[in-house]
Amino acid sequence: MKKISVRDNGIGIPDNVIMRSCNTLCIQLVHLLTEQMNGSLRINNTNGTECVIEVPLD
């Protein structure tokens, strides 16, 4: 697995905002591209915001 992570140390994004924004074009594109590579996308909201994409190295 290869892991790509982007993190900030701000106040974070409230969970209800993340759930509503999952329908934005940007999140949809990242999610679809990650799926096409048989990977996974995670959004972590602890001590800032972190987006993690993991894809296999096949």
PDB file of N, CA, C, O and CB in Angstrom:
ATOM      1  N   MET A   1       0.838  -1.190   0.000  1.00  0.00           N
ATOM      2  CA  MET A   1       0.000   0.000   0.000  1.00  0.00           C
ATOM      3  C   MET A   1       0.881   1.252   0.000  1.00  0.00           C
ATOM      4  O   MET A   1       1.913   1.312   0.668  1.00  0.00           O
ATOM      5  CB  MET A   1      -0.952  -0.001   1.222  1.00  0.00           C
ATOM      6  N   LYS A   2       0.452   2.214  -0.747  1.00  0.00           N
ATOM      7  CA  LYS A   2       1.073   3.534  -0.755  1.00  0.00           C
ATOM      8  C   LYS A   2       0.086   4.503  -0.130  1.00  0.00           C
ATOM      9  O   LYS A   2      -1.099   4.483  -0.460  1.00  0.00           O
ATOM     10  CB  LYS A   2       1.473   3.981  -2.206  1.00  0.00           C
ATOM     11  N   LYS A   3       0.564   5.352   0.772  1.00  0.00           N
ATOM     12  CA  LYS A   3      -0.300   6.259   1.505  1.00  0.00           C
ATOM     13  C   LYS A   3       0.077   7.701   1.184  1.00  0.00           C
ATOM     14  O   LYS A   3       1.247   8.079   1.248  1.00  0.00           O
ATOM     15  CB  LYS A   3      -0.209   5.994   3.021  1.00  0.00           C
ATOM     16  N   ILE A   4      -0.939   8.504   0.836  1.00  0.00           N
ATOM     17  CA  ILE A   4      -0.768   9.931   0.594  1.00  0.00           C
ATOM     18  C   ILE A   4      -1.632  10.641   1.623  1.00  0.00           C
ATOM     19  O   ILE A   4      -2.824  10.358   1.740  1.00  0.00           O
ATOM     20  CB  ILE A   4      -1.160  10.339  -0.889  1.00  0.00           C
ATOM     21  N   SER A   5      -1.032  11.567   2.373  1.00  0.00           N
ATOM     22  CA  SER A   5      -1.753  12.242   3.435  1.00  0.00           C
ATOM     23  C   SER A   5      -1.515  13.744   3.359  1.00  0.00           C
ATOM     24  O   SER A   5      -0.388  14.201   3.170  1.00  0.00           O
ATOM     25  CB  SER A   5      -1.332  11.698   4.804  1.00  0.00           C
ATOM     26  N   VAL A   6      -2.597  14.503   3.510  1.00  0.00           N
ATOM     27  CA  VAL A   6      -2.515  15.962   3.580  1.00  0.00           C
ATOM     28  C   VAL A   6      -3.192  16.366   4.875  1.00  0.00           C
ATOM     29  O   VAL A   6      -4.330  15.973   5.132  1.00  0.00           O
ATOM     30  CB  VAL A   6      -3.187  16.663   2.324  1.00  0.00           C
ATOM     31  N   ARG A   7      -2.491  17.160   5.705  1.00  0.00           N
ATOM     32  CA  ARG A   7      -2.998  17.522   7.034  1.00  0.00           C
ATOM     33  C   ARG A   7      -2.749  18.995   7.310  1.00  0.00           C
ATOM     34  O   ARG A   7      -1.755  19.573   6.870  1.00  0.00           O
ATOM     35  CB  ARG A   7      -2.338  16.658   8.128  1.00  0.00           C
ATOM     36  N   ASP A   8      -3.686  19.591   8.055  1.00  0.00           N
ATOM     37  CA  ASP A   8      -3.440  20.920   8.602  1.00  0.00           C
ATOM     38  C   ASP A   8      -3.634  20.855  10.108  1.00  0.00           C
ATOM     39  O   ASP A   8      -4.132  19.859  10.632  1.00  0.00           O
ATOM     40  CB  ASP A   8      -4.383  21.988   7.958  1.00  0.00           C
ATOM     41  N   ASN A   9      -3.242  21.910  10.800  1.00  0.00           N
ATOM     42  CA  ASN A   9      -3.349  21.900  12.259  1.00  0.00           C
ATOM     43  C   ASN A   9      -4.358  22.936  12.747  1.00  0.00           C
ATOM     44  O   ASN A   9      -4.230  23.457  13.855  1.00  0.00           O
ATOM     45  CB  ASN A   9      -1.982  22.161  12.893  1.00  0.00           C
ATOM     46  N   GLY A  10      -5.352  23.233  11.928  1.00  0.00           N
ATOM     47  CA  GLY A  10      -6.389  24.197  12.297  1.00  0.00           C
ATOM     48  C   GLY A  10      -7.409  23.601  13.245  1.00  0.00           C
ATOM     49  O   GLY A  10      -7.153  22.586  13.893  1.00  0.00           O
ATOM     50  N   ILE A  11      -8.561  24.236  13.323  1.00  0.00           N
ATOM     51  CA  ILE A  11      -9.599  23.795  14.261  1.00  0.00           C
ATOM     52  C   ILE A  11     -10.376  22.596  13.744  1.00  0.00           C
ATOM     53  O   ILE A  11     -11.179  22.018  14.477  1.00  0.00           O
ATOM     54  CB  ILE A  11     -10.557  24.930  14.547  1.00  0.00           C
ATOM     55  N   GLY A  12     -10.151  22.216  12.501  1.00  0.00           N
ATOM     56  CA  GLY A  12     -10.844  21.066  11.929  1.00  0.00           C
ATOM     57  C   GLY A  12     -12.164  21.467  11.310  1.00  0.00           C
ATOM     58  O   GLY A  12     -12.633  22.593  11.478  1.00  0.00           O
ATOM     59  N   ILE A  13     -12.749  20.542  10.601  1.00  0.00           N
ATOM     60  CA  ILE A  13     -14.032  20.754   9.953  1.00  0.00           C
ATOM     61  C   ILE A  13     -15.068  19.948  10.729  1.00  0.00           C
ATOM     62  O   ILE A  13     -14.866  18.755  10.954  1.00  0.00           O
ATOM     63  CB  ILE A  13     -13.992  20.338   8.434  1.00  0.00           C
ATOM     64  N   PRO A  14     -16.173  20.569  11.145  1.00  0.00           N
ATOM     65  CA  PRO A  14     -17.199  19.806  11.871  1.00  0.00           C
ATOM     66  C   PRO A  14     -17.693  18.617  11.038  1.00  0.00           C
ATOM     67  O   PRO A  14     -17.789  18.707   9.814  1.00  0.00           O
ATOM     68  CB  PRO A  14     -18.388  20.723  12.242  1.00  0.00           C
ATOM     69  N   ASP A  15     -18.002  17.510  11.706  1.00  0.00           N
ATOM     70  CA  ASP A  15     -18.440  16.292  11.017  1.00  0.00           C
ATOM     71  C   ASP A  15     -19.661  16.530  10.140  1.00  0.00           C
ATOM     72  O   ASP A  15     -19.754  15.963   9.051  1.00  0.00           O
ATOM     73  CB  ASP A  15     -18.747  15.206  12.027  1.00  0.00           C
ATOM     74  N   ASN A  16     -20.602  17.361  10.596  1.00  0.00           N
ATOM     75  CA  ASN A  16     -21.804  17.583   9.791  1.00  0.00           C
ATOM     76  C   ASN A  16     -21.471  18.330   8.497  1.00  0.00           C
ATOM     77  O   ASN A  16     -22.162  18.142   7.495  1.00  0.00           O
ATOM     78  CB  ASN A  16     -22.850  18.369  10.600  1.00  0.00           C
ATOM     79  N   VAL A  17     -20.446  19.160   8.489  1.00  0.00           N
ATOM     80  CA  VAL A  17     -20.024  19.855   7.272  1.00  0.00           C
ATOM     81  C   VAL A  17     -19.372  18.868   6.311  1.00  0.00           C
ATOM     82  O   VAL A  17     -19.619  18.925   5.107  1.00  0.00           O
ATOM     83  CB  VAL A  17     -19.047  21.009   7.607  1.00  0.00           C
ATOM     84  N   ILE A  18     -18.546  17.967   6.826  1.00  0.00           N
ATOM     85  CA  ILE A  18     -17.889  16.968   5.974  1.00  0.00           C
ATOM     86  C   ILE A  18     -18.934  16.086   5.308  1.00  0.00           C
ATOM     87  O   ILE A  18     -18.818  15.780   4.121  1.00  0.00           O
ATOM     88  CB  ILE A  18     -16.900  16.103   6.797  1.00  0.00           C
ATOM     89  N   MET A  19     -19.952  15.675   6.053  1.00  0.00           N
ATOM     90  CA  MET A  19     -20.971  14.807   5.478  1.00  0.00           C
ATOM     91  C   MET A  19     -21.754  15.539   4.383  1.00  0.00           C
ATOM     92  O   MET A  19     -22.090  14.931   3.366  1.00  0.00           O
ATOM     93  CB  MET A  19     -21.924  14.306   6.574  1.00  0.00           C
ATOM     94  N   ARG A  20     -22.051  16.827   4.570  1.00  0.00           N
ATOM     95  CA  ARG A  20     -22.765  17.587   3.553  1.00  0.00           C
ATOM     96  C   ARG A  20     -21.876  17.839   2.345  1.00  0.00           C
ATOM     97  O   ARG A  20     -22.359  17.817   1.213  1.00  0.00           O
ATOM     98  CB  ARG A  20     -23.265  18.912   4.126  1.00  0.00           C
ATOM     99  N   SER A  21     -20.584  18.077   2.561  1.00  0.00           N
ATOM    100  CA  SER A  21     -19.702  18.425   1.446  1.00  0.00           C
ATOM    101  C   SER A  21     -19.235  17.206   0.663  1.00  0.00           C
ATOM    102  O   SER A  21     -18.568  17.361  -0.360  1.00  0.00           O
ATOM    103  CB  SER A  21     -18.503  19.184   1.956  1.00  0.00           C
ATOM    104  N   CYS A  22     -19.563  16.006   1.110  1.00  0.00           N
ATOM    105  CA  CYS A  22     -19.167  14.802   0.373  1.00  0.00           C
ATOM    106  C   CYS A  22     -19.801  14.758  -1.012  1.00  0.00           C
ATOM    107  O   CYS A  22     -19.370  13.988  -1.870  1.00  0.00           O
ATOM    108  CB  CYS A  22     -19.552  13.549   1.158  1.00  0.00           C
ATOM    109  N   ASN A  23     -20.812  15.574  -1.231  1.00  0.00           N
ATOM    110  CA  ASN A  23     -21.453  15.613  -2.536  1.00  0.00           C
ATOM    111  C   ASN A  23     -20.830  16.652  -3.461  1.00  0.00           C
ATOM    112  O   ASN A  23     -21.320  16.848  -4.573  1.00  0.00           O
ATOM    113  CB  ASN A  23     -22.922  15.893  -2.374  1.00  0.00           C
ATOM    114  N   THR A  24     -19.759  17.326  -3.030  1.00  0.00           N
ATOM    115  CA  THR A  24     -19.116  18.310  -3.889  1.00  0.00           C
ATOM    116  C   THR A  24     -18.346  17.593  -4.994  1.00  0.00           C
ATOM    117  O   THR A  24     -17.928  16.447  -4.832  1.00  0.00           O
ATOM    118  CB  THR A  24     -18.175  19.227  -3.069  1.00  0.00           C
ATOM    119  N   LEU A  25     -18.170  18.269  -6.095  1.00  0.00           N
ATOM    120  CA  LEU A  25     -17.478  17.681  -7.235  1.00  0.00           C
ATOM    121  C   LEU A  25     -16.058  17.255  -6.872  1.00  0.00           C
ATOM    122  O   LEU A  25     -15.611  16.181  -7.272  1.00  0.00           O
ATOM    123  CB  LEU A  25     -17.444  18.666  -8.394  1.00  0.00           C
ATOM    124  N   CYS A  26     -15.358  18.081  -6.126  1.00  0.00           N
ATOM    125  CA  CYS A  26     -13.968  17.763  -5.757  1.00  0.00           C
ATOM    126  C   CYS A  26     -13.881  16.453  -4.980  1.00  0.00           C
ATOM    127  O   CYS A  26     -13.093  15.572  -5.326  1.00  0.00           O
ATOM    128  CB  CYS A  26     -13.365  18.900  -4.923  1.00  0.00           C
ATOM    129  N   ILE A  27     -14.690  16.327  -3.931  1.00  0.00           N
ATOM    130  CA  ILE A  27     -14.660  15.104  -3.127  1.00  0.00           C
ATOM    131  C   ILE A  27     -15.089  13.907  -3.963  1.00  0.00           C
ATOM    132  O   ILE A  27     -14.509  12.827  -3.840  1.00  0.00           O
ATOM    133  CB  ILE A  27     -15.568  15.244  -1.892  1.00  0.00           C
ATOM    134  N   GLN A  28     -16.101  14.086  -4.814  1.00  0.00           N
ATOM    135  CA  GLN A  28     -16.552  12.990  -5.679  1.00  0.00           C
ATOM    136  C   GLN A  28     -15.433  12.535  -6.610  1.00  0.00           C
ATOM    137  O   GLN A  28     -15.226  11.334  -6.782  1.00  0.00           O
ATOM    138  CB  GLN A  28     -17.778  13.422  -6.501  1.00  0.00           C
ATOM    139  N   LEU A  29     -14.708  13.482  -7.213  1.00  0.00           N
ATOM    140  CA  LEU A  29     -13.619  13.128  -8.133  1.00  0.00           C
ATOM    141  C   LEU A  29     -12.501  12.390  -7.412  1.00  0.00           C
ATOM    142  O   LEU A  29     -12.009  11.373  -7.902  1.00  0.00           O
ATOM    143  CB  LEU A  29     -13.060  14.383  -8.808  1.00  0.00           C
ATOM    144  N   VAL A  30     -12.100  12.895  -6.254  1.00  0.00           N
ATOM    145  CA  VAL A  30     -11.041  12.228  -5.488  1.00  0.00           C
ATOM    146  C   VAL A  30     -11.483  10.825  -5.098  1.00  0.00           C
ATOM    147  O   VAL A  30     -10.711   9.873  -5.214  1.00  0.00           O
ATOM    148  CB  VAL A  30     -10.676  13.045  -4.227  1.00  0.00           C
ATOM    149  N   HIS A  31     -12.715  10.695  -4.639  1.00  0.00           N
ATOM    150  CA  HIS A  31     -13.236   9.388  -4.240  1.00  0.00           C
ATOM    151  C   HIS A  31     -13.280   8.426  -5.434  1.00  0.00           C
ATOM    152  O   HIS A  31     -12.860   7.275  -5.310  1.00  0.00           O
ATOM    153  CB  HIS A  31     -14.642   9.539  -3.626  1.00  0.00           C
ATOM    154  N   LEU A  32     -13.782   8.882  -6.584  1.00  0.00           N
ATOM    155  CA  LEU A  32     -13.870   8.018  -7.772  1.00  0.00           C
ATOM    156  C   LEU A  32     -12.489   7.596  -8.275  1.00  0.00           C
ATOM    157  O   LEU A  32     -12.280   6.432  -8.619  1.00  0.00           O
ATOM    158  CB  LEU A  32     -14.628   8.737  -8.892  1.00  0.00           C
ATOM    159  N   LEU A  33     -11.557   8.533  -8.317  1.00  0.00           N
ATOM    160  CA  LEU A  33     -10.195   8.190  -8.763  1.00  0.00           C
ATOM    161  C   LEU A  33      -9.539   7.201  -7.810  1.00  0.00           C
ATOM    162  O   LEU A  33      -8.839   6.283  -8.239  1.00  0.00           O
ATOM    163  CB  LEU A  33      -9.328   9.458  -8.876  1.00  0.00           C
ATOM    164  N   THR A  34      -9.770   7.393  -6.514  1.00  0.00           N
ATOM    165  CA  THR A  34      -9.211   6.466  -5.522  1.00  0.00           C
ATOM    166  C   THR A  34      -9.812   5.074  -5.696  1.00  0.00           C
ATOM    167  O   THR A  34      -9.097   4.074  -5.631  1.00  0.00           O
ATOM    168  CB  THR A  34      -9.469   6.982  -4.086  1.00  0.00           C
ATOM    169  N   GLU A  35     -11.120   5.010  -5.918  1.00  0.00           N
ATOM    170  CA  GLU A  35     -11.779   3.716  -6.153  1.00  0.00           C
ATOM    171  C   GLU A  35     -11.243   3.037  -7.399  1.00  0.00           C
ATOM    172  O   GLU A  35     -11.046   1.822  -7.401  1.00  0.00           O
ATOM    173  CB  GLU A  35     -13.290   3.900  -6.277  1.00  0.00           C
ATOM    174  N   GLN A  36     -11.001   3.804  -8.468  1.00  0.00           N
ATOM    175  CA  GLN A  36     -10.484   3.220  -9.713  1.00  0.00           C
ATOM    176  C   GLN A  36      -9.117   2.590  -9.507  1.00  0.00           C
ATOM    177  O   GLN A  36      -8.738   1.675 -10.237  1.00  0.00           O
ATOM    178  CB  GLN A  36     -10.403   4.282 -10.808  1.00  0.00           C
ATOM    179  N   MET A  37      -8.371   3.076  -8.512  1.00  0.00           N
ATOM    180  CA  MET A  37      -7.056   2.515  -8.204  1.00  0.00           C
ATOM    181  C   MET A  37      -7.151   1.464  -7.100  1.00  0.00           C
ATOM    182  O   MET A  37      -6.142   1.060  -6.523  1.00  0.00           O
ATOM    183  CB  MET A  37      -6.085   3.627  -7.788  1.00  0.00           C
ATOM    184  N   ASN A  38      -8.410   1.017  -6.809  1.00  0.00           N
ATOM    185  CA  ASN A  38      -8.658   0.037  -5.743  1.00  0.00           C
ATOM    186  C   ASN A  38      -8.144   0.508  -4.395  1.00  0.00           C
ATOM    187  O   ASN A  38      -7.655  -0.287  -3.593  1.00  0.00           O
ATOM    188  CB  ASN A  38      -8.015  -1.287  -6.092  1.00  0.00           C
ATOM    189  N   GLY A  39      -8.259   1.802  -4.154  1.00  0.00           N
ATOM    190  CA  GLY A  39      -7.785   2.384  -2.909  1.00  0.00           C
ATOM    191  C   GLY A  39      -8.909   2.818  -1.996  1.00  0.00           C
ATOM    192  O   GLY A  39     -10.078   2.502  -2.219  1.00  0.00           O
ATOM    193  N   SER A  40      -8.529   3.554  -0.957  1.00  0.00           N
ATOM    194  CA  SER A  40      -9.513   4.053   0.002  1.00  0.00           C
ATOM    195  C   SER A  40      -9.206   5.505   0.345  1.00  0.00           C
ATOM    196  O   SER A  40      -8.056   5.941   0.291  1.00  0.00           O
ATOM    197  CB  SER A  40      -9.527   3.183   1.284  1.00  0.00           C
ATOM    198  N   LEU A  41     -10.249   6.244   0.698  1.00  0.00           N
ATOM    199  CA  LEU A  41     -10.148   7.645   1.089  1.00  0.00           C
ATOM    200  C   LEU A  41     -10.720   7.786   2.486  1.00  0.00           C
ATOM    201  O   LEU A  41     -11.825   7.317   2.759  1.00  0.00           O
ATOM    202  CB  LEU A  41     -10.891   8.579   0.081  1.00  0.00           C
ATOM    203  N   ARG A  42      -9.968   8.433   3.379  1.00  0.00           N
ATOM    204  CA  ARG A  42     -10.405   8.681   4.746  1.00  0.00           C
ATOM    205  C   ARG A  42     -10.243  10.160   5.050  1.00  0.00           C
ATOM    206  O   ARG A  42      -9.275  10.782   4.614  1.00  0.00           O
ATOM    207  CB  ARG A  42      -9.606   7.815   5.758  1.00  0.00           C
ATOM    208  N   ILE A  43     -11.179  10.727   5.793  1.00  0.00           N
ATOM    209  CA  ILE A  43     -11.047  12.090   6.286  1.00  0.00           C
ATOM    210  C   ILE A  43     -11.062  12.020   7.797  1.00  0.00           C
ATOM    211  O   ILE A  43     -12.032  11.558   8.396  1.00  0.00           O
ATOM    212  CB  ILE A  43     -12.185  13.023   5.742  1.00  0.00           C
ATOM    213  N   ASN A  44      -9.969  12.485   8.419  1.00  0.00           N
ATOM    214  CA  ASN A  44      -9.799  12.448   9.867  1.00  0.00           C
ATOM    215  C   ASN A  44      -9.906  13.878  10.383  1.00  0.00           C
ATOM    216  O   ASN A  44      -9.260  14.780   9.849  1.00  0.00           O
ATOM    217  CB  ASN A  44      -8.427  11.794  10.271  1.00  0.00           C
ATOM    218  N   ASN A  45     -10.701  14.086  11.397  1.00  0.00           N
ATOM    219  CA  ASN A  45     -10.960  15.424  11.921  1.00  0.00           C
ATOM    220  C   ASN A  45     -10.423  15.627  13.324  1.00  0.00           C
ATOM    221  O   ASN A  45     -11.004  16.398  14.089  1.00  0.00           O
ATOM    222  CB  ASN A  45     -12.429  15.698  11.909  1.00  0.00           C
ATOM    223  N   THR A  46      -9.342  14.967  13.688  1.00  0.00           N
ATOM    224  CA  THR A  46      -8.769  15.080  15.019  1.00  0.00           C
ATOM    225  C   THR A  46      -7.556  16.000  14.973  1.00  0.00           C
ATOM    226  O   THR A  46      -6.621  15.755  14.211  1.00  0.00           O
ATOM    227  CB  THR A  46      -8.382  13.690  15.573  1.00  0.00           C
ATOM    228  N   ASN A  47      -7.565  17.053  15.779  1.00  0.00           N
ATOM    229  CA  ASN A  47      -6.458  18.019  15.809  1.00  0.00           C
ATOM    230  C   ASN A  47      -6.179  18.599  14.423  1.00  0.00           C
ATOM    231  O   ASN A  47      -5.049  18.535  13.940  1.00  0.00           O
ATOM    232  CB  ASN A  47      -5.189  17.355  16.359  1.00  0.00           C
ATOM    233  N   GLY A  48      -7.180  19.150  13.796  1.00  0.00           N
ATOM    234  CA  GLY A  48      -7.068  19.669  12.439  1.00  0.00           C
ATOM    235  C   GLY A  48      -7.808  18.745  11.492  1.00  0.00           C
ATOM    236  O   GLY A  48      -8.657  17.963  11.921  1.00  0.00           O
ATOM    237  N   THR A  49      -7.499  18.827  10.226  1.00  0.00           N
ATOM    238  CA  THR A  49      -8.135  17.973   9.231  1.00  0.00           C
ATOM    239  C   THR A  49      -7.056  17.233   8.458  1.00  0.00           C
ATOM    240  O   THR A  49      -6.038  17.817   8.086  1.00  0.00           O
ATOM    241  CB  THR A  49      -9.036  18.800   8.272  1.00  0.00           C
ATOM    242  N   GLU A  50      -7.280  15.950   8.219  1.00  0.00           N
ATOM    243  CA  GLU A  50      -6.351  15.122   7.455  1.00  0.00           C
ATOM    244  C   GLU A  50      -7.142  14.317   6.437  1.00  0.00           C
ATOM    245  O   GLU A  50      -8.145  13.690   6.779  1.00  0.00           O
ATOM    246  CB  GLU A  50      -5.528  14.183   8.388  1.00  0.00           C
ATOM    247  N   CYS A  51      -6.698  14.333   5.199  1.00  0.00           N
ATOM    248  CA  CYS A  51      -7.257  13.493   4.142  1.00  0.00           C
ATOM    249  C   CYS A  51      -6.200  12.461   3.792  1.00  0.00           C
ATOM    250  O   CYS A  51      -5.057  12.806   3.492  1.00  0.00           O
ATOM    251  CB  CYS A  51      -7.681  14.338   2.877  1.00  0.00           C
ATOM    252  N   VAL A  52      -6.584  11.200   3.833  1.00  0.00           N
ATOM    253  CA  VAL A  52      -5.648  10.112   3.592  1.00  0.00           C
ATOM    254  C   VAL A  52      -6.163   9.257   2.431  1.00  0.00           C
ATOM    255  O   VAL A  52      -7.305   8.798   2.438  1.00  0.00           O
ATOM    256  CB  VAL A  52      -5.453   9.249   4.876  1.00  0.00           C
ATOM    257  N   ILE A  53      -5.305   9.057   1.445  1.00  0.00           N
ATOM    258  CA  ILE A  53      -5.614   8.160   0.323  1.00  0.00           C
ATOM    259  C   ILE A  53      -4.606   7.017   0.394  1.00  0.00           C
ATOM    260  O   ILE A  53      -3.400   7.245   0.485  1.00  0.00           O
ATOM    261  CB  ILE A  53      -5.549   8.916  -1.086  1.00  0.00           C
ATOM    262  N   GLU A  54      -5.116   5.785   0.353  1.00  0.00           N
ATOM    263  CA  GLU A  54      -4.245   4.591   0.333  1.00  0.00           C
ATOM    264  C   GLU A  54      -4.561   3.784  -0.915  1.00  0.00           C
ATOM    265  O   GLU A  54      -5.725   3.496  -1.195  1.00  0.00           O
ATOM    266  CB  GLU A  54      -4.440   3.712   1.626  1.00  0.00           C
ATOM    267  N   VAL A  55      -3.535   3.423  -1.660  1.00  0.00           N
ATOM    268  CA  VAL A  55      -3.707   2.629  -2.880  1.00  0.00           C
ATOM    269  C   VAL A  55      -2.681   1.495  -2.873  1.00  0.00           C
ATOM    270  O   VAL A  55      -1.571   1.658  -2.365  1.00  0.00           O
ATOM    271  CB  VAL A  55      -3.550   3.520  -4.164  1.00  0.00           C
ATOM    272  N   PRO A  56      -3.061   0.336  -3.444  1.00  0.00           N
ATOM    273  CA  PRO A  56      -2.123  -0.774  -3.537  1.00  0.00           C
ATOM    274  C   PRO A  56      -1.022  -0.480  -4.555  1.00  0.00           C
ATOM    275  O   PRO A  56      -1.207   0.324  -5.468  1.00  0.00           O
ATOM    276  CB  PRO A  56      -2.860  -2.061  -3.912  1.00  0.00           C
ATOM    277  N   LEU A  57       0.108  -1.131  -4.392  1.00  0.00           N
ATOM    278  CA  LEU A  57       1.255  -0.924  -5.298  1.00  0.00           C
ATOM    279  C   LEU A  57       1.345  -1.971  -6.391  1.00  0.00           C
ATOM    280  O   LEU A  57       2.447  -2.278  -6.844  1.00  0.00           O
ATOM    281  CB  LEU A  57       2.543  -0.924  -4.512  1.00  0.00           C
ATOM    282  N   ASP A  58       0.250  -2.521  -6.824  1.00  0.00           N
ATOM    283  CA  ASP A  58       0.269  -3.573  -7.858  1.00  0.00           C
ATOM    284  C   ASP A  58       0.741  -3.034  -9.182  1.00  0.00           C
ATOM    285  O   ASP A  58       0.818  -3.778 -10.160  1.00  0.00           O
ATOM    286  CB  ASP A  58      -1.113  -4.190  -8.026  1.00  0.00           C
TER     287      ASP A  58
END
